[in-house]
Amino acid sequence: MREGVLADIGLLALGLGLLLGGGHALVTGASALARRLGVSPLLIGLTVVAFGTSAPELAVSLDAALAGRGGIAFGNVFGSNLANIGLILGIGALVRPLVIGSGILVREIPLMLLATVAAVVLALDPWLRDAPAVFDRADGVMLLLLFALFLYMAVGDVLRGRADDALVRAAGAPPLLPIPKGERVGRNVVLIVAGLAGLFFGGDLTVDSATSIARALGVTEAVIGLTIVAVGTSLPELVASVIAASRGETDLAVGNVVGSNLFNLLFILGTTAAVAPVPVPAGGVWDLAAVTLITVALLPLAVTHGRRLVRWEGAALLLGWVAYGLWRIMASSGA
């Protein structure tokens, strides 16, 4: 059994590698192609790049839901949001205190809290209408409508020239890299196709291997999705935020996390639920509570110390994330 688990871990690593590589190829090819067509770099950042960097989470969640493994889909979405705040902001603040821009504080963090509360309310079916706790197609459509409203507001900011907002700049930064001279459209198309293929096969491999690991270790699929899979698919955000913090662009690190969380809740969960039901697994109520708690906690942390997330606060977020993950694994193993 031990050899089987090691083999599954290797397949999981390969699947995550395909997801991350596929997402990077998709972003690179689509961004360059859009710029060739004269699209604004900031507009590309809020659409092509934002969608592309969320592609690994979307691929895993869709594949899991369609395969009837809703626990992984659920754990991946809410685990990614937990990791974004606890792990990524925690590490980022340890690297350098994170500045919270006024736009992020006044609008984006409240929007993230609103999206979190909306997702939690949609999961309260047993209490609200005496039905199983599941994100169904109607819930998915509702989340996608909220996402369309958020995207409309963000794109409107670009068109009105509000490019100094941290969330907008975080999305617009990657496409600003220069395009090599002589680069042809064909190369970008190949990158897009290769990226989509990597996402497809990587998502399938990740879900299958994560399921096998969960069974071998005696934990639930939701816990594997909440921990290993969620962290793996959040690696692009972790790298981008740590680099931004180390360069002193700390507001970009926060904007990157807030934007990712909004995409996860509204676009990824919404799209997945609209395609296939995503049930709330056993213990999922604790995950919903944890995501809500850490999101609510971010607001008072953001307004203290001169609107900065300082090192001890980052350490507290990181330790809280680690403690919760360990508790969920132990509780699942003992179940």
Backbone hydrogen bonds in HBPLUS format (Angstrom, degrees):
<---DONOR---> <-ACCEPTOR-->    atom                        ^
c    i                          cat <-CA-CA->   ^        H-A-AA   ^      H-
h    n   atom  resd res      DA  || num        DHA   H-A  angle D-A-AA Bond
n    s   type  num  typ     dist DA aas  dist angle  dist       angle   num
A0005-VAL N   A0001-MET O   2.87 MM   4  6.21 153.0  1.94 152.5 159.4     1
A0006-LEU N   A0002-ARG O   2.99 MM   4  6.27 161.3  2.03 150.0 154.8     2
A0007-ALA N   A0003-GLU O   2.92 MM   4  6.15 153.5  1.99 145.3 152.7     3
A0008-ASP N   A0004-GLY O   2.92 MM   4  6.18 154.6  1.98 145.2 152.3     4
A0009-ILE N   A0005-VAL O   2.82 MM   4  6.09 153.0  1.89 151.3 159.1     5
A0010-GLY N   A0006-LEU O   2.97 MM   4  6.23 153.8  2.03 144.4 151.2     6
A0011-LEU N   A0007-ALA O   2.93 MM   4  6.27 151.2  2.02 145.1 153.2     7
A0012-LEU N   A0008-ASP O   2.76 MM   4  6.00 149.1  1.85 145.9 155.3     8
A0013-ALA N   A0009-ILE O   2.90 MM   4  6.16 157.4  1.95 147.8 153.4     9
A0014-LEU N   A0010-GLY O   2.96 MM   4  6.22 151.9  2.04 141.5 149.6    10
A0015-GLY N   A0011-LEU O   2.79 MM   4  6.02 156.9  1.84 146.6 153.2    11
A0016-LEU N   A0012-LEU O   2.86 MM   4  6.12 162.8  1.89 153.8 157.8    12
A0017-GLY N   A0013-ALA O   2.89 MM   4  6.05 150.5  1.98 141.0 149.9    13
A0018-LEU N   A0014-LEU O   2.90 MM   4  6.20 154.6  1.96 149.9 156.2    14
A0019-LEU N   A0015-GLY O   2.93 MM   4  6.22 153.1  2.01 145.8 153.7    15
A0020-LEU N   A0016-LEU O   2.88 MM   4  6.12 168.7  1.89 155.3 157.0    16
A0021-GLY N   A0017-GLY O   2.82 MM   4  5.88 163.9  1.85 149.0 154.6    17
A0022-GLY N   A0018-LEU O   2.73 MM   4  5.66 152.6  1.81 139.0 147.8    18
A0023-GLY N   A0019-LEU O   2.84 MM   4  6.01 157.8  1.89 146.5 152.7    19
A0024-HIS N   A0020-LEU O   2.96 MM   4  6.14 158.5  2.00 145.5 151.3    20
A0025-ALA N   A0021-GLY O   2.93 MM   4  6.12 163.1  1.95 149.4 154.0    21
A0026-LEU N   A0022-GLY O   2.90 MM   4  6.04 158.1  1.95 147.2 153.7    22
A0027-VAL N   A0023-GLY O   2.95 MM   4  6.14 163.2  1.98 149.2 153.5    23
A0028-THR N   A0024-HIS O   2.90 MM   4  6.06 167.2  1.92 153.0 156.9    24
A0029-GLY N   A0025-ALA O   2.94 MM   4  6.01 173.9  1.94 152.4 154.5    25
A0030-ALA N   A0026-LEU O   2.91 MM   4  5.85 165.4  1.93 149.5 154.4    26
A0031-SER N   A0027-VAL O   2.88 MM   4  5.71 157.1  1.94 143.3 150.4    27
A0032-ALA N   A0028-THR O   3.13 MM   4  6.17 166.0  2.15 144.7 148.9    28
A0033-LEU N   A0029-GLY O   2.98 MM   4  6.07 157.0  2.03 144.9 152.0    29
A0034-ALA N   A0030-ALA O   2.89 MM   4  6.01 157.0  1.94 144.8 151.0    30
A0035-ARG N   A0031-SER O   2.94 MM   4  6.18 154.9  2.00 147.8 154.9    31
A0036-ARG N   A0032-ALA O   2.97 MM   4  6.20 147.7  2.08 143.4 152.1    32
A0037-LEU N   A0033-LEU O   3.21 MM   4  6.50 133.8  2.44 135.4 147.0    33
A0037-LEU N   A0034-ALA O   3.03 MM   3  5.06 129.4  2.30  93.2 107.2    34
A0039-VAL N   A0034-ALA O   3.12 MM   5  5.60 168.5  2.13 146.3 144.4    35
A0038-GLY N   A0035-ARG O   2.94 MM   3  4.94 160.4  1.98 104.2 109.5    36
A0044-ILE N   A0040-SER O   2.89 MM   4  6.19 151.9  1.97 153.5 162.2    37
A0045-GLY N   A0041-PRO O   2.88 MM   4  6.14 151.3  1.96 143.4 151.7    38
A0046-LEU N   A0042-LEU O   3.05 MM   4  6.33 149.5  2.14 145.5 152.1    39
A0047-THR N   A0044-ILE O   3.17 MM   3  5.18 145.1  2.30  98.4 108.7    40
A0048-VAL N   A0044-ILE O   2.83 MM   4  5.12 103.8  2.42 125.0 144.8    41
A0049-VAL N   A0044-ILE O   2.98 MM   5  6.22 161.9  2.01 146.4 152.3    42
A0050-ALA N   A0045-GLY O   3.13 MM   5  6.00 132.5  2.36 132.0 143.8    43
A0051-PHE N   A0047-THR O   2.88 MM   4  5.85 160.9  1.92 149.2 155.2    44
A0052-GLY N   A0048-VAL O   2.80 MM   4  5.89 156.7  1.86 145.5 153.4    45
A0053-THR N   A0049-VAL O   2.83 MM   4  5.98 164.0  1.85 157.8 160.0    46
A0054-SER N   A0051-PHE O   3.19 MM   3  5.21 134.5  2.41  95.7 108.3    47
A0055-ALA N   A0052-GLY O   3.05 MM   3  4.94 154.7  2.12  99.4 107.3    48
A0058-LEU N   A0054-SER O   3.06 MM   4  6.30 161.0  2.09 154.4 160.5    49
A0059-ALA N   A0055-ALA O   2.79 MM   4  5.92 163.8  1.82 158.7 162.3    50
A0060-VAL N   A0056-PRO O   3.05 MM   4  6.25 166.2  2.07 152.5 155.7    51
A0061-SER N   A0057-GLU O   2.96 MM   4  6.06 169.0  1.97 150.8 154.4    52
A0062-LEU N   A0058-LEU O   2.91 MM   4  5.92 168.1  1.92 152.8 156.5    53
A0063-ASP N   A0059-ALA O   3.03 MM   4  6.02 165.1  2.06 144.4 149.3    54
A0064-ALA N   A0060-VAL O   2.89 MM   4  5.98 163.0  1.92 151.4 156.7    55
A0065-ALA N   A0061-SER O   2.94 MM   4  6.05 165.2  1.97 149.1 153.3    56
A0066-LEU N   A0062-LEU O   2.93 MM   4  6.05 166.6  1.95 154.8 158.6    57
A0067-ALA N   A0063-ASP O   3.01 MM   4  6.08 138.6  2.18 139.5 150.5    58
A0069-ARG N   A0064-ALA O   2.74 MM   5  4.83 157.3  1.79 161.1 153.4    59
A0068-GLY N   A0065-ALA O   3.12 MM   3  5.14 159.5  2.16 103.9 108.8    60
A0072-ILE N   A0069-ARG O   3.14 MM   3  5.90 134.5  2.36 118.2 126.4    61
A0074-PHE N   A0070-GLY O   2.81 MM   4  6.00 167.6  1.82 157.2 160.0    62
A0075-GLY N   A0071-GLY O   2.86 MM   4  5.93 168.3  1.87 146.7 150.8    63
A0076-ASN N   A0072-ILE O   2.81 MM   4  5.82 151.5  1.89 146.2 153.8    64
A0077-VAL N   A0073-ALA O   3.26 MM   4  6.46 163.1  2.29 148.2 150.9    65
A0078-PHE N   A0074-PHE O   3.15 MM   4  6.37 169.6  2.17 166.3 163.8    66
A0079-GLY N   A0075-GLY O   2.70 MM   4  5.24 139.9  1.86 131.7 144.7    67
A0080-SER N   A0076-ASN O   2.99 MM   4  5.78 146.3  2.11 130.4 138.5    68
A0081-ASN N   A0077-VAL O   3.23 MM   4  6.56 153.1  2.30 142.3 148.9    69
A0082-LEU N   A0078-PHE O   3.03 MM   4  6.25 155.1  2.09 141.9 148.6    70
A0083-ALA N   A0079-GLY O   2.86 MM   4  6.04 160.7  1.90 147.0 152.6    71
A0084-ASN N   A0080-SER O   2.79 MM   4  5.94 150.4  1.88 145.3 153.9    72
A0085-ILE N   A0081-ASN O   3.28 MM   4  6.47 157.7  2.33 144.6 148.0    73
A0086-GLY N   A0082-LEU O   2.78 MM   4  5.79 158.6  1.82 160.0 163.1    74
A0087-LEU N   A0083-ALA O   2.85 MM   4  4.76 130.3  2.10 114.0 129.5    75
A0088-ILE N   A0083-ALA O   2.90 MM   5  6.33 159.4  1.94 161.5 168.3    76
A0089-LEU N   A0084-ASN O   3.11 MM   5  6.46 144.5  2.25 138.8 148.7    77
A0091-ILE N   A0087-LEU O   2.88 MM   4  5.97 164.9  1.91 145.4 149.1    78
A0092-GLY N   A0088-ILE O   2.83 MM   4  5.91 161.2  1.86 147.9 154.5    79
A0093-ALA N   A0089-LEU O   2.88 MM   4  5.94 158.6  1.93 145.7 150.1    80
A0094-LEU N   A0090-GLY O   3.15 MM   4  6.38 143.2  2.29 138.6 148.7    81
A0094-LEU N   A0091-ILE O   3.11 MM   3  5.03 120.9  2.47  93.1 108.4    82
A0095-VAL N   A0091-ILE O   2.96 MM   4  6.30 145.7  2.08 149.3 158.6    83
A0096-ARG N   A0092-GLY O   3.03 MM   4  6.34 161.3  2.06 149.4 154.0    84
A0098-LEU N   A0309-LEU O   2.92 MM 211  4.89 150.0  2.01 139.4 137.4    85
A0309-LEU N   A0098-LEU O   2.71 MM 211  4.89 158.4  1.75 142.9 149.7    86
A0100-ILE N   A0307-ARG O   2.90 MM 207  5.40 169.4  1.91 155.7 152.3    87
A0105-LEU N   A0101-GLY O   2.97 MM   4  6.21 160.9  2.00 154.7 160.4    88
A0106-VAL N   A0102-SER O   2.85 MM   4  5.93 165.3  1.87 153.0 156.7    89
A0107-ARG N   A0103-GLY O   2.96 MM   4  5.74 158.5  2.01 142.8 149.1    90
A0108-GLU N   A0103-GLY O   3.41 MM   5  6.80 159.2  2.45 140.2 145.6    91
A0109-ILE N   A0104-ILE O   2.81 MM   5  5.82 166.9  1.83 166.3 162.9    92
A0111-LEU N   A0107-ARG O   2.92 MM   4  6.07 150.1  2.02 146.7 156.2    93
A0112-MET N   A0108-GLU O   2.84 MM   4  6.13 152.3  1.92 148.6 156.2    94
A0113-LEU N   A0109-ILE O   2.91 MM   4  6.20 154.4  1.98 151.0 158.2    95
A0114-LEU N   A0110-PRO O   2.80 MM   4  6.05 154.3  1.87 147.2 154.6    96
A0115-ALA N   A0111-LEU O   2.86 MM   4  6.12 159.3  1.90 150.8 155.9    97
A0116-THR N   A0112-MET O   2.96 MM   4  6.15 152.5  2.04 142.9 150.6    98
A0117-VAL N   A0113-LEU O   2.93 MM   4  6.17 164.8  1.95 152.5 156.0    99
A0118-ALA N   A0114-LEU O   2.90 MM   4  6.09 157.4  1.95 148.5 155.2   100
A0119-ALA N   A0115-ALA O   3.01 MM   4  6.21 158.5  2.06 145.9 150.9   101
A0120-VAL N   A0116-THR O   2.98 MM   4  6.24 157.7  2.03 150.4 156.8   102
A0121-VAL N   A0117-VAL O   2.89 MM   4  6.09 164.6  1.91 154.4 158.1   103
A0122-LEU N   A0118-ALA O   3.03 MM   4  6.23 156.1  2.09 146.9 153.2   104
A0123-ALA N   A0120-VAL O   2.99 MM   3  5.12 139.8  2.15 100.1 112.3   105
A0124-LEU N   A0121-VAL O   3.09 MM   3  5.27 164.3  2.12 109.1 113.9   106
A0127-TRP N   A0124-LEU O   3.11 MM   3  5.59 134.8  2.32 113.0 124.2   107
A0128-LEU N   A0124-LEU O   2.89 MM   4  5.99 153.6  1.96 157.4 165.8   108
A0129-ARG N   A0125-ASP O   2.91 MM   4  5.40 166.0  1.93 142.8 147.2   109
A0131-ALA N   A0125-ASP O   3.32 MM   6  5.20 164.2  2.35 104.9 109.2   110
A0280-VAL N   A0133-ALA O   2.92 MM 147  5.48 177.4  1.92 136.9 137.6   111
A0135-PHE N   A0278-VAL O   2.85 MM 143  5.00 175.0  1.85 133.9 135.5   112
A0278-VAL N   A0135-PHE O   3.00 MM 143  5.00 163.4  2.03 138.0 143.4   113
A0140-GLY N   A0136-ASP O   2.91 MM   4  6.24 157.1  1.97 153.6 160.9   114
A0141-VAL N   A0137-ARG O   2.92 MM   4  6.20 159.7  1.97 154.2 158.6   115
A0142-MET N   A0138-ALA O   3.04 MM   4  6.26 156.1  2.10 144.4 150.9   116
A0143-LEU N   A0139-ASP O   2.96 MM   4  6.27 158.8  2.00 152.5 157.7   117
A0144-LEU N   A0140-GLY O   2.93 MM   4  6.17 155.2  2.00 148.5 155.8   118
A0145-LEU N   A0141-VAL O   2.92 MM   4  6.17 145.4  2.04 145.2 154.4   119
A0146-LEU N   A0142-MET O   3.11 MM   4  6.45 153.8  2.18 145.3 151.8   120
A0147-PHE N   A0143-LEU O   2.89 MM   4  6.18 147.0  2.00 142.4 152.6   121
A0148-ALA N   A0144-LEU O   2.83 MM   4  6.10 153.1  1.91 145.2 151.9   122
A0149-LEU N   A0145-LEU O   3.07 MM   4  6.35 150.2  2.16 142.4 149.9   123
A0150-PHE N   A0146-LEU O   2.98 MM   4  6.29 157.6  2.03 146.6 152.5   124
A0151-LEU N   A0147-PHE O   2.81 MM   4  6.08 163.8  1.84 156.5 160.8   125
A0152-TYR N   A0148-ALA O   2.88 MM   4  5.99 152.7  1.95 141.8 149.7   126
A0153-MET N   A0149-LEU O   3.04 MM   4  6.29 156.7  2.09 147.8 153.2   127
A0154-ALA N   A0150-PHE O   2.94 MM   4  6.23 158.0  1.99 149.8 156.2   128
A0155-VAL N   A0151-LEU O   2.83 MM   4  5.97 172.5  1.84 157.0 158.9   129
A0156-GLY N   A0152-TYR O   2.91 MM   4  5.93 149.6  2.01 138.8 148.1   130
A0157-ASP N   A0153-MET O   3.06 MM   4  6.32 140.0  2.23 138.3 148.0   131
A0157-ASP N   A0154-ALA O   3.10 MM   3  5.14 124.3  2.42  94.0 107.9   132
A0158-VAL N   A0154-ALA O   3.26 MM   4  6.70 148.5  2.36 143.1 150.8   133
A0158-VAL N   A0155-VAL O   3.09 MM   3  5.10 117.2  2.50  94.6 109.6   134
A0159-LEU N   A0155-VAL O   2.99 MM   4  6.33 163.3  2.02 154.6 158.6   135
A0160-ARG N   A0156-GLY O   2.91 MM   4  6.06 136.9  2.10 139.8 151.4   136
A0162-ARG N   A0157-ASP O   2.65 MM   5  4.89 156.4  1.70 160.9 154.5   137
A0161-GLY N   A0158-VAL O   2.99 MM   3  5.05 157.6  2.04 104.1 110.6   138
A0169-ARG N   A0165-ASP O   2.85 MM   4  6.12 165.1  1.87 158.2 163.0   139
A0170-ALA N   A0166-ALA O   2.78 MM   4  5.85 150.0  1.86 144.9 153.6   140
A0171-ALA N   A0167-LEU O   3.17 MM   4  6.35 149.7  2.26 139.9 146.6   141
A0172-GLY N   A0168-VAL O   2.88 MM   4  6.07 145.9  2.00 142.8 153.7   142
A0173-ALA N   A0169-ARG O   2.87 MM   4  5.71 127.5  2.15 145.7 153.3   143
A0176-LEU N   A0173-ALA O   3.13 MM   3  5.58 154.2  2.20 115.5 123.5   144
A0177-LEU N   A0174-PRO O   3.39 MM   3  6.28 170.7  2.40 125.2 125.7   145
A0183-GLU N   A0180-PRO O   3.31 MM   3  5.77 149.2  2.41 132.9 131.1   146
A0188-ASN N   A0185-VAL O   3.04 MM   3  5.25 116.6  2.46 101.0 116.2   147
A0189-VAL N   A0185-VAL O   2.99 MM   4  6.33 155.4  2.05 155.5 163.1   148
A0190-VAL N   A0186-GLY O   2.97 MM   4  6.23 157.0  2.02 148.7 154.8   149
A0191-LEU N   A0187-ARG O   2.97 MM   4  6.26 154.9  2.04 145.8 152.7   150
A0192-ILE N   A0188-ASN O   2.93 MM   4  6.21 155.2  1.99 147.5 153.9   151
A0193-VAL N   A0189-VAL O   2.96 MM   4  6.24 165.4  1.98 154.2 157.2   152
A0194-ALA N   A0190-VAL O   2.82 MM   4  5.97 165.9  1.84 152.8 157.5   153
A0195-GLY N   A0191-LEU O   2.79 MM   4  5.87 152.4  1.87 144.3 152.3   154
A0196-LEU N   A0192-ILE O   2.97 MM   4  6.22 159.8  2.01 150.0 154.6   155
A0197-ALA N   A0193-VAL O   2.95 MM   4  6.20 155.6  2.01 148.3 155.4   156
A0198-GLY N   A0194-ALA O   2.89 MM   4  6.12 156.5  1.94 146.9 153.4   157
A0199-LEU N   A0195-GLY O   2.95 MM   4  6.20 154.0  2.02 147.4 154.5   158
A0200-PHE N   A0196-LEU O   2.94 MM   4  6.15 155.7  2.00 145.6 152.2   159
A0201-PHE N   A0197-ALA O   2.98 MM   4  6.16 175.0  1.98 160.9 159.7   160
A0202-GLY N   A0198-GLY O   2.79 MM   4  5.52 148.1  1.89 136.6 147.5   161
A0203-GLY N   A0199-LEU O   2.91 MM   4  5.72 154.9  1.98 135.5 142.2   162
A0204-ASP N   A0200-PHE O   3.21 MM   4  6.41 162.5  2.24 145.1 149.5   163
A0205-LEU N   A0201-PHE O   2.97 MM   4  6.09 164.1  1.99 148.7 153.4   164
A0206-THR N   A0202-GLY O   2.86 MM   4  5.91 157.5  1.91 146.6 153.2   165
A0207-VAL N   A0203-GLY O   3.05 MM   4  6.17 166.9  2.06 149.6 152.6   166
A0208-ASP N   A0204-ASP O   3.09 MM   4  6.22 168.9  2.10 150.0 153.3   167
A0209-SER N   A0205-LEU O   3.00 MM   4  6.03 168.7  2.01 149.4 153.1   168
A0210-ALA N   A0206-THR O   2.91 MM   4  5.89 157.2  1.96 146.2 153.3   169
A0211-THR N   A0207-VAL O   2.99 MM   4  6.10 153.9  2.06 145.4 152.1   170
A0212-SER N   A0208-ASP O   3.09 MM   4  6.37 156.5  2.15 145.6 151.7   171
A0213-ILE N   A0209-SER O   2.94 MM   4  6.18 157.0  1.99 149.4 155.5   172
A0214-ALA N   A0210-ALA O   2.98 MM   4  6.16 159.5  2.02 146.8 152.2   173
A0215-ARG N   A0211-THR O   3.08 MM   4  6.34 160.2  2.12 149.5 154.1   174
A0216-ALA N   A0212-SER O   2.97 MM   4  6.16 160.3  2.01 148.8 154.4   175
A0217-LEU N   A0213-ILE O   2.91 MM   4  6.04 155.7  1.97 153.2 159.0   176
A0218-GLY N   A0214-ALA O   2.96 MM   4  5.87 119.8  2.33 137.1 151.1   177
A0219-VAL N   A0214-ALA O   3.06 MM   5  5.07 142.4  2.21 144.9 149.4   178
A0224-ILE N   A0220-THR O   3.28 MM   4  6.68 158.5  2.33 147.3 152.6   179
A0225-GLY N   A0221-GLU O   2.86 MM   4  6.13 159.1  1.90 151.5 157.8   180
A0226-LEU N   A0222-ALA O   2.78 MM   4  5.92 144.0  1.90 139.8 150.7   181
A0227-THR N   A0223-VAL O   3.00 MM   4  6.11 136.6  2.19 143.3 152.8   182
A0229-VAL N   A0224-ILE O   3.13 MM   5  6.33 166.1  2.14 155.7 158.6   183
A0230-ALA N   A0225-GLY O   3.04 MM   5  5.74 128.3  2.32 130.7 143.1   184
A0231-VAL N   A0227-THR O   2.96 MM   4  6.01 164.2  1.99 153.8 158.3   185
A0232-GLY N   A0228-ILE O   2.96 MM   4  6.09 160.7  2.00 147.8 154.0   186
A0233-THR N   A0229-VAL O   2.94 MM   4  6.16 163.8  1.96 156.1 159.1   187
A0234-SER N   A0230-ALA O   3.06 MM   4  6.10 125.2  2.37 134.4 148.4   188
A0234-SER N   A0231-VAL O   3.12 MM   3  5.01 135.5  2.33  93.8 106.7   189
A0235-LEU N   A0232-GLY O   3.37 MM   3  5.50 166.7  2.39 106.0 109.0   190
A0238-LEU N   A0234-SER O   3.04 MM   4  6.33 155.3  2.10 152.7 160.6   191
A0239-VAL N   A0235-LEU O   2.91 MM   4  6.13 168.9  1.92 163.3 163.7   192
A0240-ALA N   A0236-PRO O   2.96 MM   4  6.10 168.7  1.97 150.4 154.1   193
A0241-SER N   A0237-GLU O   2.91 MM   4  5.94 160.7  1.95 146.0 151.5   194
A0242-VAL N   A0238-LEU O   3.00 MM   4  6.10 164.2  2.03 151.3 155.6   195
A0243-ILE N   A0239-VAL O   2.99 MM   4  6.10 162.8  2.02 151.2 156.2   196
A0244-ALA N   A0240-ALA O   2.99 MM   4  6.12 159.0  2.03 143.2 149.5   197
A0245-ALA N   A0241-SER O   2.88 MM   4  6.07 158.3  1.92 147.5 153.5   198
A0246-SER N   A0242-VAL O   2.90 MM   4  6.07 160.1  1.94 148.8 154.1   199
A0247-ARG N   A0243-ILE O   3.05 MM   4  6.23 138.4  2.23 143.3 153.8   200
A0249-GLU N   A0244-ALA O   2.78 MM   5  4.89 131.7  2.01 165.7 157.1   201
A0248-GLY N   A0245-ALA O   3.05 MM   3  5.09 158.5  2.09 104.4 110.7   202
A0252-LEU N   A0249-GLU O   3.04 MM   3  5.56 134.7  2.25 109.9 121.5   203
A0254-VAL N   A0250-THR O   3.31 MM   4  6.68 154.2  2.38 146.5 151.6   204
A0255-GLY N   A0251-ASP O   2.94 MM   4  6.14 163.5  1.96 146.9 152.1   205
A0256-ASN N   A0252-LEU O   2.85 MM   4  5.93 151.8  1.93 146.6 153.4   206
A0257-VAL N   A0253-ALA O   3.30 MM   4  6.52 155.3  2.37 140.1 145.2   207
A0258-VAL N   A0254-VAL O   2.97 MM   4  6.21 172.8  1.97 162.4 163.8   208
A0259-GLY N   A0255-GLY O   2.97 MM   4  5.95 164.5  1.99 145.2 150.2   209
A0260-SER N   A0256-ASN O   3.04 MM   4  6.12 154.3  2.11 139.4 146.7   210
A0261-ASN N   A0257-VAL O   2.95 MM   4  6.20 159.7  1.99 153.8 158.7   211
A0262-LEU N   A0258-VAL O   3.06 MM   4  6.31 157.6  2.11 150.1 155.9   212
A0263-PHE N   A0259-GLY O   3.03 MM   4  6.26 158.3  2.07 147.8 153.7   213
A0264-ASN N   A0260-SER O   2.86 MM   4  6.10 158.7  1.90 151.1 157.2   214
A0265-LEU N   A0261-ASN O   3.06 MM   4  6.23 169.6  2.07 152.4 153.8   215
A0266-LEU N   A0262-LEU O   2.99 MM   4  5.92 167.2  2.01 151.2 155.3   216
A0267-PHE N   A0263-PHE O   2.88 MM   4  4.99 131.7  2.11 122.2 137.2   217
A0268-ILE N   A0263-PHE O   2.94 MM   5  6.33 162.5  1.98 156.9 162.3   218
A0269-LEU N   A0264-ASN O   2.99 MM   5  6.21 156.2  2.04 154.7 161.1   219
A0271-THR N   A0267-PHE O   2.80 MM   4  5.75 162.0  1.83 141.4 147.0   220
A0272-THR N   A0268-ILE O   2.93 MM   4  6.01 168.2  1.95 151.2 155.2   221
A0273-ALA N   A0269-LEU O   2.91 MM   4  5.95 168.4  1.92 149.5 153.2   222
A0274-ALA N   A0270-GLY O   2.98 MM   4  6.05 146.8  2.09 142.2 151.6   223
A0275-VAL N   A0271-THR O   3.13 MM   4  6.35 135.0  2.34 142.2 153.2   224
A0275-VAL N   A0272-THR O   3.11 MM   3  5.24 133.9  2.34  98.6 111.0   225
A0276-ALA N   A0272-THR O   2.83 MM   4  6.02 173.9  1.83 164.3 165.8   226
A0284-GLY N   A0281-PRO O   2.83 MM   3  5.03 155.5  1.89 129.4 131.2   227
A0286-TRP N   A0283-GLY O   3.11 MM   3  5.57 132.3  2.35 108.0 118.7   228
A0287-ASP N   A0284-GLY O   3.05 MM   3  4.97 116.1  2.47  91.5 107.3   229
A0288-LEU N   A0284-GLY O   2.92 MM   4  6.27 157.1  1.97 152.8 158.7   230
A0289-ALA N   A0285-VAL O   2.92 MM   4  6.15 156.0  1.98 145.1 152.0   231
A0290-ALA N   A0286-TRP O   2.83 MM   4  6.04 153.5  1.90 145.2 152.7   232
A0291-VAL N   A0287-ASP O   2.92 MM   4  6.14 163.7  1.95 152.9 156.4   233
A0292-THR N   A0288-LEU O   3.02 MM   4  6.18 162.2  2.05 146.1 151.3   234
A0293-LEU N   A0289-ALA O   2.86 MM   4  6.02 161.2  1.90 148.8 154.4   235
A0294-ILE N   A0290-ALA O   2.97 MM   4  6.13 170.1  1.98 154.4 156.4   236
A0295-THR N   A0291-VAL O   3.02 MM   4  6.06 149.0  2.12 142.9 151.7   237
A0296-VAL N   A0292-THR O   2.88 MM   4  6.05 161.9  1.92 152.0 157.0   238
A0297-ALA N   A0293-LEU O   2.88 MM   4  6.04 156.4  1.94 147.0 154.3   239
A0298-LEU N   A0294-ILE O   3.23 MM   4  6.28 131.8  2.48 129.3 139.4   240
A0298-LEU N   A0295-THR O   3.23 MM   3  5.26 134.5  2.45  94.5 106.4   241
A0299-LEU N   A0296-VAL O   3.21 MM   3  5.77 142.7  2.36 110.5 118.8   242
A0301-LEU N   A0297-ALA O   3.31 MM   4  6.43 159.3  2.35 148.2 154.3   243
A0302-ALA N   A0298-LEU O   2.91 MM   4  5.96 137.4  2.09 140.4 151.0   244
A0302-ALA N   A0299-LEU O   3.13 MM   3  5.13 126.8  2.43  95.2 108.8   245
A0303-VAL N   A0300-PRO O   3.31 MM   3  5.35 138.1  2.50  96.5 106.9   246
A0308-ARG N   A0304-THR O   3.23 MM   4  6.56 162.7  2.26 161.3 164.7   247
A0314-GLY N   A0310-VAL O   2.96 MM   4  6.28 153.0  2.03 151.8 160.5   248
A0315-ALA N   A0311-ARG O   2.83 MM   4  6.13 155.0  1.89 152.5 159.6   249
A0316-ALA N   A0312-TRP O   2.98 MM   4  6.16 148.7  2.08 137.3 145.4   250
A0317-LEU N   A0313-GLU O   2.97 MM   4  6.26 157.3  2.02 148.6 154.0   251
A0318-LEU N   A0314-GLY O   2.95 MM   4  6.16 161.8  1.98 149.8 154.9   252
A0319-LEU N   A0315-ALA O   2.89 MM   4  6.04 167.4  1.91 151.3 154.7   253
A0320-GLY N   A0316-ALA O   2.92 MM   4  5.97 155.9  1.98 144.1 151.3   254
A0321-TRP N   A0317-LEU O   2.97 MM   4  6.17 154.7  2.04 145.8 152.3   255
A0322-VAL N   A0318-LEU O   2.98 MM   4  6.26 164.2  2.01 153.4 157.3   256
A0323-ALA N   A0319-LEU O   2.87 MM   4  5.99 165.8  1.89 150.7 155.0   257
A0324-TYR N   A0320-GLY O   2.99 MM   4  6.11 160.3  2.03 145.7 150.9   258
A0325-GLY N   A0321-TRP O   3.03 MM   4  6.19 165.2  2.05 149.9 154.2   259
A0326-LEU N   A0322-VAL O   2.98 MM   4  6.20 163.4  2.01 154.4 158.5   260
A0327-TRP N   A0323-ALA O   2.95 MM   4  6.12 158.5  2.00 147.1 153.5   261
A0328-ARG N   A0324-TYR O   2.90 MM   4  6.15 159.3  1.94 153.7 158.9   262
A0329-ILE N   A0325-GLY O   3.05 MM   4  6.27 155.5  2.11 146.3 152.9   263
A0330-MET N   A0326-LEU O   2.97 MM   4  6.19 167.6  1.98 153.8 156.8   264
A0331-ALA N   A0327-TRP O   2.83 MM   4  5.91 161.1  1.86 150.2 156.2   265
A0332-SER N   A0328-ARG O   2.92 MM   4  5.92 152.6  2.00 140.4 147.8   266
A0333-SER N   A0329-ILE O   2.93 MM   4  6.10 154.4  1.99 146.7 153.9   267
A0334-GLY N   A0330-MET O   3.02 MM   4  6.18 146.3  2.14 142.9 151.3   268
A0335-ALA N   A0332-SER O   3.22 MM   3  5.14 148.8  2.33  95.5 104.8   269
